[in-house]
């Protein structure tokens, strides 16, 4: 996708297909009176690959009571074995935002920016901005996740900006590369490109948070984890 906008629309990629975003903007359809959709703006499955270089992707906006904001990007296996895993690569020029929930009943939950699931499915984040959608509750408790890994997916974080907590569960892994420490549910530290990160990462059902030093970076202290 180069210099194109899909508003509103969903792009579904499957069966060993590659999608590259070089200067595109994709916005999922609204989740409201005239549309009832749980589709993300981009869905990859069955051995497909996303190269997200520059552009923006936004999940569906929930506009009526009882609806939540939608996911922006979903990358998953779609089959039962790791041989059909999908992959995603994200770089500095990308902004990925979950859909907001502006419902009057104040019960709408913001959408997840990036959801990875399925055994063998992996994402490599070298930069970019990932924002969970805004929930309808003004105190922020219902805001969406910046990253969600489940059912055996893996997220490798080398850089990037993350607004909204992360969640890892179901035998999945979120790995941070650089000089990082974990204290309770907070992961904080510095990437090899000298950008800082502090993010809340919740673990569920066997999910793992892994802190990995890189060879070209000198850390003041070794990566460590306090009990969560």
Buried (B, 14 or more C-beta within 10 A) or exposed (E): BEEEEBEBEBBBBBEEBEBBBBBBBBBBBBBBEEBEBEBBBBBBBBBBBBBBBBBBBBBBBBBBEEBBBBBBBBBBBBBEEEEBBBBBBBBBBBBBBBBBBBBEEEBBBBBBBBBBBBBBBBBBBBBBBBBBBBBBBEEEEBBBBBBBBBBBBBBBBBBBBBBBBBBBBBBBBBBBBBBBBBEEBBBBBBBBEEEEBEBBBBBEEEBBBBBEBEEEBEBEEEBEBEEE
